[in-house]
């Protein structure tokens, strides 16, 4: 009888082999769900919420976050895989597959009487050797940097969306990251704004070297399109304001009331006139038409002030969102002004084109053609909600892939090339391992092959035949070889531009080995919390 039973008779207990069987079945179950999603030829899953909302995706992280997983072991594996996505932005599906396969391979030896501790020791030795192989396969970004970034982004995006859209998004994603990258500074992906419009087709998604705001000018006479514009970003109230304390004004005649109204109005008009004076100083009072002037204000602008600005040929937007204001300065240059008393030409930003776009009842203002923008916008378009969501998830992963490649300053060959190379290296390393830990090394090596096998299966190829071809090719050439998903033959991923992130692979090996080892070493599962006591 389990010791916990004497303390709590209502406790549920699973001992040794039963506990291991529960853990392995959970890992295998999660593996079977995500297996068909892997790679460019992977299939999609349709998630339907309780409200009937549809989400179509093949992104492992989205699936694991959206699915309601009740099994404790499966939930643990899902959390590890999503943590991998949080850290590196990719490798979720691969993580689940390798954890499931490690447990499956270990189970074969445990059934024959090998203690799980011996297998986990073999896992640890194999993992260290695999990491050495990974470091030896790195390709530096020093030559053909942009081309390699395009390739690593394309490899990531091809597994999320169809290839035509992936080709288009690749350029957008790489250009966006390179635009915001600064020497000797960490890359901040928050500087890439992702904006969506339910409009046109997914192939109309574009990169704006500037910013898109989801509101427009509030005066009918203001220009809808301004070229070579000076941009003033400010946080100044240009409307009539009540006093902050309760106050009253008593007057004896209509003239006194008129004076009061005029004085109140003059207070606001003075602010507006200072903005108009700055516009006349930089653009010329005559309004030659060569240069425009745009005011984007975080606070309000009342109708009379808007009218004054419109007559002066100024385009004014009011109540802009704070995050837009912060990005505007990074995109256009200049500085945000909290007062109109010290306006100078130095505080102005520059934009090549500012125009308004009306979509249904919504207005959008584009601020484009900024010189050296430190913030850019990816404008996602799609005919329906689930297409936009799918592209959004893909773009996020693509941005992370490019960022990882730049930070690692290296990429590794994809298409299952690393797994084949690591397998062969582990087979040579296995005889040097003393004792039964060799079995753990063998199990780890066999588990890595799940990636090329699954890629082949999802492409409708025979997995065993594919693996044999890859092993033969690698043995004869001793170069990284991957699987061609069209023919099933061996290809050179470096020549075909198929690359994975180094940090994703490194994280994958570390996390999958640790979790599989921990689950193997569980010899007792107990459910004996407060809830089980209360039920009785």
N, C-alpha and C positions, 0 to 999 in steps of 0.2 A: 504494500500500500504506500502511496506517495506521502512524504512527510507533511505536505500541505494539507492533506485530507484530515490529519489529526487536529490541525489548527482550525480548519474550516471545512466541514463535511460537504458543503454545497459547492466547493471549488471544482472547476473543470480542469482536468489535467491530461496532457498528451505526453507520453514518455518516449525517450530515445528514437527508435526507428519510426514511430508514429509521428513524432514532432518533425523529424527530417522529411518524412513523406508529405506532411502538410506544407512545409516551406517550399519543397521542390515543386509540388503541384501548383502552388500559387505562382511561382516564378515561371513555370512552363505555360500556365494559363495566360499570363500577361504577355509572354513572348509570342504566343500564338495570335493574340489580338493585334500586336504591332508588326508582326513579321511581314505581312503583305504590303506594308507602307514603305519599306526600305528602298532607297534608290530612285533613279529617274523613271523606272518602269513600274514603280509601286502603285498600288491601287489606292482609292480614296475611301474615307469613312464619312458617313453622314450622321451627324449628331442632331437629334431632335429634342428640344427642351420641353419642359412641362407646358409651356405656353404655346408650343407648336413652332417655335423659331427653328430654322434649319441652319446648320453650320456644316459645310463640306470642307474637309481638310485631310492632308496626309502628314501634317506636322505632328511628330510624336509628343512634343511638349503641350500643344493645344489639346490633343486627345486626352492625355493624362490629367490635365487640369480640369477638363470639362466632364470626364467620366466620373461617375460616383462609384468609387472602389471601396467595398466594405471589408474585404479580407485584410487582416492586419499586415501580413507579410507582403502581399501585393501592394498595399498602400505604402509600406516602407520603401519598396523598390521604386515605386512611382515618385516618391519624394526625392530619392537620390537622383533619379533621371532628370527631374525638373530642376534640381539644384545644379546639375551639369549645364542645363540650358541657361540658368541665371548667370553662371560664371563665364561660360564660353560662347553661349548663343547657338550651340549645335550639338549633335551627337546623342540626342535623347533616345531615339529608337535603337541605335547601335548599343547603347548602354544596357537597355532592357534585354536585348537579344544575347549579349555576351554573359550577363548575369544568369539568365535562364540556362544558357548552354553550359556554363561552368558547373552549375548545380546538377544538370543532367549527366554530364561526363563523370562528375565526382560520385554520383549515385551508383554508377556501374561498378566502381571499385568498392564503395561502402557495402554494397550487396554481397561482395566476395569476402567481406570481413576486414577490410582495411580501415583503420581508425581515421575519422575525419581530420584529426590534428596533423597526421602525417601528410594528408593531401594538401591541407592549407599551407604547410611548410614548403611543399613543392610549388604551390601557387606563387608564394612570395619570391622564391628563387627565379621562377619563370618570368614573373613580372619585371624584376630587375634586369634580366637579360633582354626582355622585349623592349624596355625603355632604352637600353644601349643600342639596339637595332634601330629604334625610331630616330635617335640622335644621329646615327650614321647615315640615315636616308634623307636628311634635311637638304632642301634646295634653297640657296640664298636668294634674296630679292635684289642683290646688287646689279645683276644684268636683267634686261627686259622687265623692269619693275612693274610698269603699268600692265604689260601683257600678262604677267603672272597674277597680278591682282584681279584682272578681268577673269582669268581662268578659275581662280579660287572662288570668286563670287558666283561665276556661272555654274560651277560644280554644286555649290550650296543651293542656288535658286532652282536648278533643274530638278532637284528632289522635292520641290514644294509646289511649283506651277508648271504649266505646259511649256515646251521648249521655245516656242516663238516669243511668248511673253518673257520668259527667262532671259533670252538674248537681249531684249530691249531693256529690261530692268538692270541687267549687269552693268551697262554703260552708266545708267543713272546713279546706281549705288556707288560705283567706284569714283565717279566725278564728284559726288556729294561729299564723300569722305576726304578726298584729296583737296577739295575746296576749303574745308574747315580745319585741315591739319596745319599745325604751326610747329616750327622747329623747336626742339627741346621742351615741348609741352605735351602732356597726355591728351589723347584724342577724346573730346567730349561729344558723344553722339546726340546729346540733348540739343546741340546746335543745328541738328538736321530736323526741321519741323516736318512732321508727316501729316498732310492735310488731305481730306477726301471729299469728292463731289460725286453724287449719284447722277452721272451724266455721261453720254457717249459710251465708248467701248473701253475695255481694259487696256487695249494697245495705245490709248491716248494718254496714258500716264506719262508725266514729264517732270523734268528737274527745272526749278525756277531759281536762278542765281539772284535771290532776293527773298522777298516774303509775300505771302498771300494772306490778306485779312478778310474775315467774314463779315464785313460791313462796308458801306460806301458813303459818299458825300451826301449831306442832308439838304442841299439847296439845288433847286432845278436849274439855275443859271450857271452853275459851276461846270467847268470843262470835264468831259468824260475821259479825256486822254491828254496827257502832258508829257512832252519829251524834254530831255536834259533838265531835269527838275532838281531844284534845291529842296531838301526835306528838313523841316523843323519839327523835332519831336519835343513836346512840352507837356507839362503837368500843371497847367494854369487855368483857373476858372475864368471863362469869358462870358459869364451870365450874371444877371442880377441876383445878388445874394442878400438874404435877410441877416440882420445883426445876430450875433451869438447870444446876446442877453435880451431879455424882454424889454422892449423900449417903445415909447409912443412919441408921436410928433403932433404938436398942436399948431394950427395955423388959423389966422383971422380972415384971410382973403384967398381968392383963387390964384392971385399972382404968387403968393407965398407957396402955395401947393405946387405950382408950376416950377418954381425955383427948386423945390425939394426933389421933384421928379427929374429935373434936368441935372441936378448935382449927383443923384444916384446913377443916372445913365452915364454921366461924364466919367465916373469912376471905372466903369466897364469899357467905355469907348477909348479911354486913354491906353488901356492894355492893347486893344485891337489896333489902334493907330501906330503903336510902337512896332507891332508885327508888320503892318503895311509899310512903315518907314524902312524896316530892314529889307523887305522885298524890293522896294524902290532902289535901295542902295546896291543890292547885288544884281538885280535884273534890269535896272533902268526904269525910270518913271513912265516912259512912253510905252512900255510893254512891247518890245521889238518882236516878240513871238519866238525868239531863239531859245530862251530859257523859261522854264516854268517854276512855280513856287507852290509847295504843298505843306500844309500844316496838319500834323497828326497830334491830337490832344487827348490826354487821358481823362480830363474832366470835361464838363459841358461847355457848349457854345450856344448862346441863345439866338433866336431867329434874326434879331436886329444885327447882332455881330456877324452872323453868317452872311447877311445881305451886304454889309460893309466889305467883308472879305471877298465876296463874289464880284462886287463892282471893281475891286482892285485887281481882279484876275487871279485870285488865290483859291486853290482847291483845299477845302478844310474837312477833316474827319474828326468827329467828336466821340468821346467815351470809348476810346480804344482799349483793348484788354492789356493788362500789365505785362503779360508774357510777350505780347506782340511788341510792346514798347522796348523791352529789353533786347529783343531780336533785331528790331529796326536799327538800333545804334550799331549793332555788330554787322548788319548787312550793308547799311548805307554810310556808316561813319558818323561823325558829329557827336554831339553830347545832348543829353536830355536836360531841358531847362525847367526849373521850378519857379522862375520869376521872369518877367519881361523887362526888368530894369537893366539887365546887363547883357542884352542880346548883341552878339557880334557875328560877322560872317564865319568865324572859326567854328561856331557851334552848329553849323549846318552840315547835313549829310548830302550826298549826291546820288541820284538814280537816273539811269538812262531813259527809263520809261515807267510812267505811272498811269494805269488805266483801270476803268471800272468794267466789271463783267456781271451782267444780270442773268440769273438762272432761276426761273420761276419767280417766286416772291423774294428770293434772297439776292443780296448784292455782295460781290466780292471785289476787293481792290488789290490789284497786282502791283507790287513795287519790284521792277525787274532791271536787268542789265547794270547791276551794281559792280563797281570796280573792287576787286579783291574782297569779296564778301566773307565775313567770318561766320555767317549763319546762312543756310540755304533751305529751300522748301522742296519736298518731294510731293507733287500733287497727284494723288491717286484718283483715277476715274474708273467707273464701272457701271454696268447697266442695273445691277441690283446689289442688295446689302451683303449677301454672302460672298460675292465675287470680290467686293472691296475689302472685306475682312480677311479673305484668303491672301490677297495681294499685300495687305498690311503686315500680316504675319511673315510672309516671304521676304518683304523689304527689310523688316527688322532683323531677320536672320542674315540676309545678305550684307547689311551694314556691319553686323558683328563679325562676319567672316573676313571682310576687308580690314576692319580695325585689328582683329587678331593677327592677321598676316603682317600688317605693318609693325605691330608691337613685338611679334616674335622675330621679325625680319627674316622669316623663313617659311616655307611650305613643304608638305610631304606628298609624294605621289599617291593618287587616289585609286579608285576602281578595284579595291581589294589588294593592291600591290603590297602594302605594308603587312597585311595579315599573312600573305604567302611567304614573304621574306622572313617574318618573325617565326613562322611555323618551321621553315627549313633550318633557321638558326637554332631554334630550341631542340630540334631533332639531333643536331650535331652536339649541342651542349648537354643533352640528357645523359650520355654515358659518363660524363665527369661528375655527375651528382651521385653522392654515396647513399646507399640504402633505398628504402621504399619511397623516399621523397621523389624519386624518378617518376613514380606514377602520377604525382601531382603535376609535374612538368609536362608529362604526356597529355594529361587531361586539359591543361591550360592551352597547350599547342592545338589540340583538336578543337577546343572551344573557339579559338580565333577564326577558324575556317568557316564559322557560321555566317560571317559577313559575305565573303564571295559566294558561298552556297546560296544564301538568300537572294543576293543580287541576281544570280543566274536563274533561280526558281521563278522570281517575279517577272523575269523577261521571257518566261516560257521555255527555258533551256533545261537540259538535264544537269543537275548539280554535280553528280559524281564525275561525269565525263568532263565537265568544265574544270573541276579541281585537278583531275589527272593531267589535262592539257597544260594548265598553269604551272603545275609542279615540274613537268617535263621541260617546258620553255625556260623556267627559272634555272633549272639544273644545267641546261645547255648554254644559256647566255650570261647567267649570274647578274642580271640587271633587273630592276623592279618591273614586274609584269602584272597587269591587271586584266580583268575580264571585259571583253567587248560584248555589250548587251544586244548587239544586232546579230552577230554570227556565233558567239560563244567561244571564239578563238582568243588567244592571248594577244594583248596589245601593250605598247609601252606608254604608260600614262603621261610621262614627261613630254613625249613627242606629241601626244594628242591633247595636251593642255588640261589634264584632269588632276586637280590638286585638292588636298584636304589641309585643314589647319593643324599645325604642330601641337598647339596647346590643347585642342579638342581631343586629339589622340592620346596625349599624355594624361589628361584628366580622365579619359575613358578607361585607360589601363589601371590607373590608381583606384578610382572609385569602384569599378566593377569587381576588382580583386578583393578589396576590403569587405564589400557587402556580401559577396559570395562566401568568403571565409567566415564571416560572422554568422551567416545563416546556417552554414554547415556545422558550426560548433554549438548550435542550439540543441540541447538534448532533453529539454523539458519545456513545455508551454503550459502556462497556468492562467486561468481566468478566475481571479479571486479578489476582485475589487469590491468597493462598497456597494455597487449596484447589485451584485449577486447575493450579498447578505440581506439587502432590503427586500428582494423579491420573495424570500422565504417568510 
